[in-house]
Amino acid sequence: MYKVEYKRHILDFNFPARTSRGAIQQKETYFIRIFRPENPTITGIGECSPLRGLSIDDRPDYEDFLRECTRQLSQMEDLKRFRSIPGLEEYPSIAFGIEMAVYDYLNGGTRDFFGNDFRKGTQRIPINGLVWMGDRDFMLEQVKTKLKAGFDCIKIKVGAINFEEECELIEYIRSNYTPEEITIRVDANGAFTAADALEKLQRLASYQLHSIEQPIKAGQIEVMRELCQQTPLPIALDEELIGIKSSEKASLLDRISPQYIILKPSLLGGFQQSEEWINLAEERGIGWWMTSALEANVGLNAISQFTAQYPVTMPQGLGTGQLYHNNIDSPLTIEKGELYYDTTKAWGSLG
C-alpha cells in the first residue's frame, strides 16, 4: 500500500495582485505526496491549488475532501484508478493535484511527467509578460520592465481602474511599438457589462490587440455568442469553461463559437480534462493557449510540461512563477520571454 499525505502552504505575493475581482496578497495551496513506506526515495508530488472566488471547489469542506482522497489513495492497489474516487469531479484542483502526483510517482518521482524535450531542457516555451492592474504609473512601470526583459507579448489586466486610463496605457505601448514588435493581449476577467462590452471592444480594437479574455462575466451564453459574432477583436473564453462537464463542452463551444479558449488545468480538472478541450477546440478551428492559475512552481512545472506536448508557437500564460517571494525553488527559468527547464538547477524543499 501507499503512504499519501498533504501539506498546506500559503504563498505570499510580492505585491497586491489586483484583478477586476479585487486584490489578493496571499494564495493558499496544498502539496500532496505519494510514496511507499518501504521506498520513500521515490515520491510523487502534486499541487492542489484552488483559486478562491473562482474555482468551483472553493468550498468549506475542501480540506476534508482532500484528506478523504489521501485515505482512499493510500488503499488503492492501482494508482491509475484515482479517478474512481467518488465526487472527485467536483474538486478539479484536487483531481489535478492527484493526477500530477500519480504521474510523477509512476515516472520515478523525478517531476518528469511526459519525458518530453521541455523537461530535458532542450525546448523553450514562449510566454507572455503579465501586467497587473494598478494605477497608471504602476502598470506603466511593469510594461517597461517586461519589455526590457525581452518579452514581445504583453498581457494587461483591465477592468479595475478607469477605462480611459487603461486605454491611455495601451495607446502608449502601441505608439512606441508596432503590432509586429509587441503583441498586446488584454484580460477583463468579466469586468464589462452586456450593455457596454461591444463599445469597449471596438475601442480596444483600434489599438491592434491580439485578443481579449472573458470580456463579460461567465454564464451569459447568448450575450457572449453575440459578442463573438460581432466583435472586431478576437475573444478568448476563460472563466466560461469552469465547471463545464465533459458532456457539455462541445455544446458550449458550438453555441458561443469563440475565437480562442484559455486552459487552466487547476480549474478544469487536470491533464485529461484539458486535453478534451484542446481536441474539441482544434476540431472546430478554435485557437487555444495554456495559462497557470497562480500555482506554485510545482503545479506550474506540470502545466508547462503538458503544454510542451503540443507544437505551441503562440505565447502561453506561464510566467507566474515570479509572483511569490516564498515560492518553491525550481529549475523553471525565464529568459527573453521564454520559459525553460534548467537541468542544472535543483528543486527546493517543500518544507
C-alpha positions as a Markdown table, in Angstrom:
| # | Residue | x | y | z |
|---|---|---|---|---|
| 1 | Met | 0.0 | 0.0 | 0.0 |
| 2 | Tyr | 1.0 | 3.6 | -0.3 |
| 3 | Lys | 1.6 | 6.4 | 2.1 |
| 4 | Val | -0.3 | 9.6 | 0.9 |
| 5 | Glu | 0.0 | 12.9 | 2.7 |
| 6 | Tyr | -0.6 | 16.5 | 2.1 |
| 7 | Lys | 0.6 | 19.8 | 3.4 |
| 8 | Arg | -1.0 | 23.3 | 3.3 |
| 9 | His | 1.2 | 26.2 | 2.1 |
| 10 | Ile | 0.5 | 29.9 | 1.9 |
| 11 | Leu | 2.2 | 31.7 | -0.9 |
| 12 | Asp | 2.9 | 35.4 | -0.4 |
| 13 | Phe | 2.7 | 37.8 | -3.3 |
| 14 | Asn | 5.5 | 40.2 | -4.0 |
| 15 | Phe | 2.7 | 42.9 | -4.3 |
| 16 | Pro | -1.1 | 43.0 | -4.0 |
| 17 | Ala | -2.2 | 41.3 | -7.2 |
| 18 | Arg | -5.3 | 43.1 | -8.5 |
| 19 | Thr | -7.9 | 41.9 | -10.9 |
| 20 | Ser | -11.4 | 43.2 | -11.6 |
| 21 | Arg | -12.5 | 40.8 | -8.8 |
| 22 | Gly | -10.3 | 42.6 | -6.2 |
| 23 | Ala | -6.8 | 42.4 | -4.8 |
| 24 | Ile | -5.1 | 39.3 | -3.3 |
| 25 | Gln | -1.9 | 39.2 | -1.3 |
| 26 | Gln | -1.8 | 35.5 | -0.4 |
| 27 | Lys | -2.6 | 32.3 | -2.2 |
| 28 | Glu | -3.4 | 29.0 | -0.5 |
| 29 | Thr | -2.2 | 25.8 | -2.0 |
| 30 | Tyr | -1.7 | 22.2 | -0.9 |
| 31 | Phe | 1.2 | 19.8 | -1.8 |
| 32 | Ile | 0.4 | 16.1 | -1.9 |
| 33 | Arg | 3.0 | 13.3 | -1.7 |
| 34 | Ile | 2.6 | 9.7 | -2.7 |
| 35 | Phe | 5.2 | 7.0 | -1.8 |
| 36 | Arg | 5.6 | 3.5 | -0.5 |
| 37 | Pro | 6.9 | 3.5 | 3.1 |
| 38 | Glu | 9.5 | 0.9 | 2.3 |
| 39 | Asn | 10.9 | 3.1 | -0.5 |
| 40 | Pro | 10.4 | 6.8 | 0.3 |
| 41 | Thr | 13.1 | 7.8 | -2.1 |
| 42 | Ile | 10.6 | 7.5 | -5.0 |
| 43 | Thr | 7.9 | 10.1 | -4.2 |
| 44 | Gly | 5.3 | 11.6 | -6.5 |
| 45 | Ile | 4.5 | 15.2 | -5.8 |
| 46 | Gly | 1.5 | 17.2 | -6.9 |
| 47 | Glu | -0.2 | 20.5 | -6.1 |
| 48 | Cys | -3.8 | 21.1 | -5.3 |
| 49 | Ser | -4.3 | 24.8 | -6.0 |
| 50 | Pro | -7.8 | 26.2 | -5.6 |
| 51 | Leu | -8.4 | 29.8 | -6.6 |
| 52 | Arg | -10.7 | 31.5 | -4.0 |
| 53 | Gly | -13.7 | 33.1 | -5.5 |
| 54 | Leu | -13.3 | 31.4 | -8.9 |
| 55 | Ser | -12.7 | 27.6 | -8.5 |
| 56 | Ile | -15.9 | 25.5 | -8.3 |
| 57 | Asp | -14.1 | 23.7 | -5.5 |
| 58 | Asp | -13.8 | 26.9 | -3.4 |
| 59 | Arg | -15.8 | 25.1 | -0.6 |
| 60 | Pro | -15.6 | 25.0 | 3.2 |
| 61 | Asp | -15.2 | 21.2 | 3.0 |
| 62 | Tyr | -12.2 | 21.4 | 0.6 |
| 63 | Glu | -9.5 | 20.1 | 3.1 |
| 64 | Asp | -11.9 | 17.5 | 4.5 |
| 65 | Phe | -12.4 | 16.1 | 1.0 |
| 66 | Leu | -8.6 | 16.3 | 0.3 |
| 67 | Arg | -8.0 | 14.3 | 3.5 |
| 68 | Glu | -10.5 | 11.7 | 2.4 |
| 69 | Cys | -8.8 | 11.4 | -1.0 |
| 70 | Thr | -5.5 | 10.7 | 0.6 |
| 71 | Arg | -7.1 | 8.0 | 2.6 |
| 72 | Gln | -8.6 | 6.3 | -0.4 |
| 73 | Leu | -5.5 | 6.7 | -2.5 |
| 74 | Ser | -3.4 | 5.0 | 0.2 |
| 75 | Gln | -5.6 | 1.9 | -0.1 |
| 76 | Met | -5.5 | 1.6 | -3.8 |
| 77 | Glu | -3.5 | -1.2 | -5.4 |
| 78 | Asp | -3.6 | 0.7 | -8.8 |
| 79 | Leu | -3.0 | 4.4 | -8.6 |
| 80 | Lys | -4.2 | 4.9 | -12.1 |
| 81 | Arg | -7.7 | 4.3 | -10.8 |
| 82 | Phe | -7.7 | 7.5 | -8.8 |
| 83 | Arg | -10.5 | 9.0 | -10.9 |
| 84 | Ser | -12.8 | 6.4 | -9.4 |
| 85 | Ile | -12.8 | 8.4 | -6.1 |
| 86 | Pro | -16.5 | 9.4 | -5.6 |
| 87 | Gly | -17.1 | 13.1 | -6.0 |
| 88 | Leu | -13.6 | 13.9 | -7.4 |
| 89 | Glu | -15.0 | 15.7 | -10.5 |
| 90 | Glu | -16.5 | 18.3 | -8.2 |
| 91 | Tyr | -13.0 | 19.3 | -7.0 |
| 92 | Pro | -10.9 | 20.0 | -10.1 |
| 93 | Ser | -7.9 | 21.3 | -8.4 |
| 94 | Ile | -7.7 | 18.2 | -6.2 |
| 95 | Ala | -8.1 | 16.0 | -9.2 |
| 96 | Phe | -5.2 | 17.8 | -10.9 |
| 97 | Gly | -3.0 | 17.6 | -7.8 |
| 98 | Ile | -3.6 | 13.9 | -7.5 |
| 99 | Glu | -3.1 | 13.3 | -11.3 |
| 100 | Met | 0.1 | 15.2 | -11.0 |
| 101 | Ala | 1.4 | 13.2 | -8.1 |
| 102 | Val | 0.4 | 9.9 | -9.7 |
| 103 | Tyr | 2.1 | 10.7 | -13.0 |
| 104 | Asp | 5.2 | 11.8 | -11.0 |
| 105 | Tyr | 5.3 | 8.6 | -8.9 |
| 106 | Leu | 4.8 | 6.3 | -11.8 |
| 107 | Asn | 7.6 | 8.0 | -13.7 |
| 108 | Gly | 10.1 | 7.5 | -10.8 |
| 109 | Gly | 9.5 | 10.6 | -8.7 |
| 110 | Thr | 11.7 | 12.9 | -10.7 |
| 111 | Arg | 9.0 | 15.5 | -11.6 |
| 112 | Asp | 9.1 | 14.3 | -15.1 |
| 113 | Phe | 5.5 | 13.8 | -16.4 |
| 114 | Phe | 5.9 | 13.1 | -20.1 |
| 115 | Gly | 9.6 | 12.7 | -20.8 |
| 116 | Asn | 9.5 | 15.5 | -23.4 |
| 117 | Asp | 12.1 | 17.9 | -24.6 |
| 118 | Phe | 11.0 | 20.7 | -22.3 |
| 119 | Arg | 11.7 | 18.5 | -19.2 |
| 120 | Lys | 15.1 | 17.6 | -20.8 |
| 121 | Gly | 15.9 | 21.3 | -21.0 |
| 122 | Thr | 16.2 | 21.4 | -24.8 |
| 123 | Gln | 12.8 | 23.0 | -25.6 |
| 124 | Arg | 11.6 | 26.6 | -24.7 |
| 125 | Ile | 8.1 | 27.8 | -24.5 |
| 126 | Pro | 7.3 | 31.4 | -25.5 |
| 127 | Ile | 5.2 | 33.2 | -22.8 |
| 128 | Asn | 3.5 | 36.5 | -22.3 |
| 129 | Gly | 4.6 | 39.1 | -19.8 |
| 130 | Leu | 1.8 | 39.7 | -17.3 |
| 131 | Val | 1.0 | 43.3 | -16.3 |
| 132 | Trp | -1.2 | 43.5 | -13.2 |
| 133 | Met | -3.8 | 46.1 | -12.5 |
| 134 | Gly | -3.0 | 49.2 | -10.5 |
| 135 | Asp | -2.6 | 52.9 | -11.1 |
| 136 | Arg | -1.2 | 54.1 | -14.4 |
| 137 | Asp | 2.3 | 54.6 | -13.1 |
| 138 | Phe | 2.4 | 51.1 | -11.6 |
| 139 | Met | 1.2 | 49.4 | -14.7 |
| 140 | Leu | 3.5 | 51.5 | -17.0 |
| 141 | Glu | 6.5 | 50.5 | -14.9 |
| 142 | Gln | 5.5 | 46.8 | -15.3 |
| 143 | Val | 5.2 | 47.3 | -19.0 |
| 144 | Lys | 8.7 | 48.8 | -19.2 |
| 145 | Thr | 10.2 | 46.0 | -17.1 |
| 146 | Lys | 8.6 | 43.3 | -19.2 |
| 147 | Leu | 9.8 | 44.9 | -22.5 |
| 148 | Lys | 13.3 | 45.4 | -21.1 |
| 149 | Ala | 13.3 | 41.7 | -20.1 |
| 150 | Gly | 12.8 | 40.7 | -23.7 |
| 151 | Phe | 9.1 | 39.9 | -23.8 |
| 152 | Asp | 7.4 | 40.5 | -27.2 |
| 153 | Cys | 3.9 | 39.6 | -25.9 |
| 154 | Ile | 2.3 | 41.6 | -23.1 |
| 155 | Lys | -0.9 | 40.7 | -21.3 |
| 156 | Ile | -2.6 | 43.5 | -19.5 |
| 157 | Lys | -5.3 | 43.1 | -16.8 |
| 158 | Val | -8.1 | 45.6 | -17.4 |
| 159 | Gly | -11.4 | 46.5 | -15.7 |
| 160 | Ala | -10.2 | 47.6 | -12.3 |
| 161 | Ile | -9.3 | 51.3 | -12.9 |
| 162 | Asn | -10.8 | 53.9 | -15.2 |
| 163 | Phe | -11.2 | 52.6 | -18.7 |
| 164 | Glu | -9.9 | 55.7 | -20.3 |
| 165 | Glu | -6.7 | 55.4 | -18.2 |
| 166 | Glu | -6.3 | 51.8 | -19.3 |
| 167 | Cys | -6.8 | 52.9 | -23.0 |
| 168 | Glu | -4.1 | 55.6 | -22.5 |
| 169 | Leu | -1.7 | 52.9 | -21.2 |
| 170 | Ile | -2.3 | 50.7 | -24.2 |
| 171 | Glu | -2.1 | 53.6 | -26.5 |
| 172 | Tyr | 1.3 | 54.5 | -25.0 |
| 173 | Ile | 2.6 | 51.0 | -25.8 |
| 174 | Arg | 1.2 | 50.9 | -29.3 |
| 175 | Ser | 2.5 | 54.4 | -30.1 |
| 176 | Asn | 6.0 | 53.1 | -29.3 |
| 177 | Tyr | 5.8 | 49.6 | -30.6 |
| 178 | Thr | 4.1 | 48.2 | -33.8 |
| 179 | Pro | 2.0 | 45.0 | -33.6 |
| 180 | Glu | 4.9 | 43.2 | -35.3 |
| 181 | Glu | 7.2 | 44.3 | -32.5 |
| 182 | Ile | 4.9 | 43.8 | -29.5 |
| 183 | Thr | 1.8 | 41.7 | -29.3 |
| 184 | Ile | -0.7 | 43.0 | -26.7 |
| 185 | Arg | -3.4 | 40.9 | -25.1 |
| 186 | Val | -5.9 | 42.2 | -22.5 |
| 187 | Asp | -7.8 | 40.3 | -19.9 |
| 188 | Ala | -11.0 | 41.8 | -18.5 |
| 189 | Asn | -11.9 | 38.9 | -16.1 |
| 190 | Gly | -15.6 | 39.6 | -16.8 |
| 191 | Ala | -15.4 | 43.3 | -15.9 |
| 192 | Phe | -17.5 | 44.6 | -18.8 |
| 193 | Thr | -21.3 | 44.7 | -18.8 |
| 194 | Ala | -23.5 | 43.3 | -21.5 |
| 195 | Ala | -24.6 | 46.8 | -22.4 |
| 196 | Asp | -21.1 | 48.3 | -22.8 |
| 197 | Ala | -19.0 | 45.4 | -23.9 |
| 198 | Leu | -19.2 | 45.8 | -27.7 |
| 199 | Glu | -18.5 | 49.5 | -27.5 |
| 200 | Lys | -15.4 | 48.8 | -25.4 |
| 201 | Leu | -14.3 | 46.0 | -27.7 |
| 202 | Gln | -14.5 | 48.4 | -30.6 |
| 203 | Arg | -12.4 | 51.0 | -28.7 |
| 204 | Leu | -9.8 | 48.4 | -27.8 |
| 205 | Ala | -9.6 | 47.0 | -31.3 |
| 206 | Ser | -8.3 | 50.4 | -32.5 |
| 207 | Tyr | -5.0 | 49.5 | -30.8 |
| 208 | Gln | -4.5 | 46.4 | -32.9 |
| 209 | Leu | -4.6 | 44.0 | -30.0 |
| 210 | His | -4.3 | 40.2 | -30.3 |
| 211 | Ser | -7.3 | 39.3 | -28.2 |
| 212 | Ile | -9.3 | 39.9 | -25.1 |
| 213 | Glu | -10.0 | 37.3 | -22.4 |
| 214 | Gln | -13.5 | 37.0 | -20.9 |
| 215 | Pro | -14.9 | 40.4 | -21.6 |
| 216 | Ile | -18.2 | 39.7 | -19.6 |
| 217 | Lys | -19.0 | 37.5 | -16.7 |
| 218 | Ala | -19.4 | 33.8 | -17.4 |
| 219 | Gly | -22.8 | 32.3 | -17.8 |
| 220 | Gln | -24.3 | 34.8 | -20.2 |
| 221 | Ile | -24.2 | 32.4 | -23.1 |
| 222 | Glu | -26.3 | 34.2 | -25.6 |
| 223 | Val | -24.7 | 37.6 | -24.9 |
| 224 | Met | -21.2 | 36.0 | -25.3 |
| 225 | Arg | -22.3 | 34.3 | -28.5 |
| 226 | Glu | -23.5 | 37.6 | -30.0 |
| 227 | Leu | -20.3 | 39.3 | -28.9 |
| 228 | Cys | -18.1 | 36.6 | -30.6 |
| 229 | Gln | -20.2 | 37.1 | -33.7 |
| 230 | Gln | -19.9 | 40.9 | -33.8 |
| 231 | Thr | -16.6 | 41.6 | -32.1 |
| 232 | Pro | -13.8 | 43.4 | -34.0 |
| 233 | Leu | -11.4 | 41.9 | -31.5 |
| 234 | Pro | -10.8 | 38.2 | -31.1 |
| 235 | Ile | -12.4 | 36.9 | -27.8 |
| 236 | Ala | -10.9 | 34.1 | -25.6 |
| 237 | Leu | -13.1 | 32.3 | -23.2 |
| 238 | Asp | -11.6 | 31.7 | -19.7 |
| 239 | Glu | -13.9 | 31.6 | -16.7 |
| 240 | Glu | -16.6 | 30.4 | -19.2 |
| 241 | Leu | -15.0 | 27.0 | -19.2 |
| 242 | Ile | -15.0 | 26.5 | -15.4 |
| 243 | Gly | -17.4 | 23.9 | -14.1 |
| 244 | Ile | -18.4 | 22.6 | -17.6 |
| 245 | Lys | -18.8 | 18.8 | -17.6 |
| 246 | Ser | -17.3 | 16.7 | -20.4 |
| 247 | Ser | -20.8 | 16.1 | -21.9 |
| 248 | Glu | -21.3 | 19.9 | -22.1 |
| 249 | Lys | -18.0 | 21.0 | -23.6 |
| 250 | Ala | -18.8 | 20.5 | -27.3 |
| 251 | Ser | -22.2 | 22.2 | -26.9 |
| 252 | Leu | -20.7 | 25.3 | -25.2 |
| 253 | Leu | -18.1 | 25.7 | -28.0 |
| 254 | Asp | -20.8 | 25.2 | -30.7 |
| 255 | Arg | -23.2 | 27.7 | -29.1 |
| 256 | Ile | -20.6 | 30.5 | -28.5 |
| 257 | Ser | -18.1 | 29.9 | -31.3 |
| 258 | Pro | -15.2 | 31.8 | -29.6 |
| 259 | Gln | -12.0 | 32.7 | -31.4 |
| 260 | Tyr | -9.9 | 31.3 | -28.6 |
| 261 | Ile | -10.2 | 29.4 | -25.3 |
| 262 | Ile | -7.8 | 29.7 | -22.3 |
| 263 | Leu | -6.9 | 26.5 | -20.5 |
| 264 | Lys | -6.1 | 26.4 | -16.7 |
| 265 | Pro | -5.8 | 22.8 | -15.7 |
| 266 | Ser | -6.2 | 23.5 | -11.9 |
| 267 | Leu | -9.7 | 25.0 | -12.7 |
| 268 | Leu | -10.6 | 22.4 | -15.3 |
| 269 | Gly | -9.6 | 19.2 | -13.6 |
| 270 | Gly | -6.1 | 18.4 | -14.9 |
| 271 | Phe | -4.3 | 17.0 | -18.0 |
| 272 | Gln | -7.1 | 14.7 | -19.2 |
| 273 | Gln | -9.8 | 17.4 | -19.0 |
| 274 | Ser | -7.6 | 20.0 | -20.7 |
| 275 | Glu | -6.8 | 17.5 | -23.5 |
| 276 | Glu | -10.6 | 17.1 | -24.1 |
| 277 | Trp | -11.0 | 20.9 | -24.5 |
| 278 | Ile | -8.0 | 21.1 | -26.9 |
| 279 | Asn | -9.3 | 18.3 | -29.1 |
| 280 | Leu | -12.8 | 19.8 | -29.3 |
| 281 | Ala | -11.3 | 23.3 | -30.0 |
| 282 | Glu | -9.0 | 22.1 | -32.7 |
| 283 | Glu | -11.8 | 20.2 | -34.4 |
| 284 | Arg | -13.7 | 23.5 | -34.6 |
| 285 | Gly | -10.8 | 25.7 | -35.7 |
| 286 | Ile | -10.8 | 27.5 | -32.3 |
| 287 | Gly | -7.3 | 28.5 | -31.1 |
| 288 | Trp | -6.1 | 28.0 | -27.6 |
| 289 | Trp | -3.3 | 28.6 | -25.1 |
| 290 | Met | -2.4 | 27.4 | -21.7 |
| 291 | Thr | -2.4 | 29.7 | -18.6 |
| 292 | Ser | -1.4 | 28.9 | -15.0 |
| 293 | Ala | -3.9 | 29.7 | -12.2 |
| 294 | Leu | -1.4 | 31.1 | -9.8 |
| 295 | Glu | 0.0 | 27.8 | -8.8 |
| 296 | Ala | 3.4 | 27.5 | -7.1 |
| 297 | Asn | 6.3 | 26.2 | -9.2 |
| 298 | Val | 5.2 | 22.6 | -8.5 |
| 299 | Gly | 2.0 | 23.0 | -10.5 |
| 300 | Leu | 3.5 | 25.4 | -13.0 |
| 301 | Asn | 6.1 | 22.7 | -13.8 |
| 302 | Ala | 3.4 | 20.1 | -14.6 |
| 303 | Ile | 1.4 | 22.6 | -16.7 |
| 304 | Ser | 4.5 | 23.6 | -18.6 |
| 305 | Gln | 5.4 | 20.0 | -19.4 |
| 306 | Phe | 1.9 | 19.3 | -20.5 |
| 307 | Thr | 1.9 | 22.4 | -22.8 |
| 308 | Ala | 5.1 | 21.2 | -24.4 |
| 309 | Gln | 3.3 | 18.0 | -25.5 |
| 310 | Tyr | 1.8 | 20.2 | -28.3 |
| 311 | Pro | 3.6 | 22.2 | -31.0 |
| 312 | Val | 2.9 | 25.6 | -29.5 |
| 313 | Thr | 4.2 | 28.7 | -31.1 |
| 314 | Met | 1.8 | 31.2 | -29.6 |
| 315 | Pro | 3.0 | 32.7 | -26.3 |
| 316 | Gln | 1.5 | 30.9 | -23.3 |
| 317 | Gly | 0.5 | 32.3 | -19.9 |
| 318 | Leu | 3.1 | 30.5 | -17.8 |
| 319 | Gly | 5.1 | 33.4 | -16.3 |
| 320 | Thr | 3.5 | 33.4 | -12.8 |
| 321 | Gly | 6.4 | 31.7 | -11.0 |
| 322 | Gln | 7.9 | 35.0 | -10.2 |
| 323 | Leu | 4.9 | 36.3 | -8.3 |
| 324 | Tyr | 5.7 | 35.0 | -4.9 |
| 325 | His | 8.6 | 35.7 | -2.6 |
| 326 | Asn | 8.2 | 32.2 | -0.9 |
| 327 | Asn | 7.7 | 30.0 | -4.0 |
| 328 | Ile | 9.4 | 26.6 | -4.1 |
| 329 | Asp | 12.8 | 26.9 | -5.8 |
| 330 | Ser | 12.7 | 25.1 | -9.1 |
| 331 | Pro | 14.6 | 24.6 | -12.4 |
| 332 | Leu | 11.9 | 26.7 | -14.2 |
| 333 | Thr | 13.7 | 29.7 | -15.7 |
| 334 | Ile | 12.5 | 32.7 | -17.8 |
| 335 | Glu | 14.8 | 34.3 | -20.3 |
| 336 | Lys | 13.9 | 36.8 | -23.0 |
| 337 | Gly | 10.3 | 36.0 | -22.9 |
| 338 | Glu | 10.7 | 32.2 | -22.9 |
| 339 | Leu | 10.3 | 29.6 | -20.2 |
| 340 | Tyr | 12.6 | 26.6 | -20.0 |
| 341 | Tyr | 13.7 | 23.9 | -17.6 |
| 342 | Asp | 17.3 | 24.5 | -16.5 |
| 343 | Thr | 18.5 | 21.0 | -15.6 |
| 344 | Thr | 21.5 | 22.4 | -13.7 |
| 345 | Lys | 19.1 | 23.8 | -11.1 |
| 346 | Ala | 17.7 | 21.7 | -8.2 |
| 347 | Trp | 14.3 | 21.7 | -6.7 |
| 348 | Gly | 13.9 | 23.2 | -3.3 |
| 349 | Ser | 12.3 | 21.5 | -0.3 |
| 350 | Leu | 8.5 | 21.6 | 0.2 |
| 351 | Gly | 9.3 | 22.0 | 3.9 |
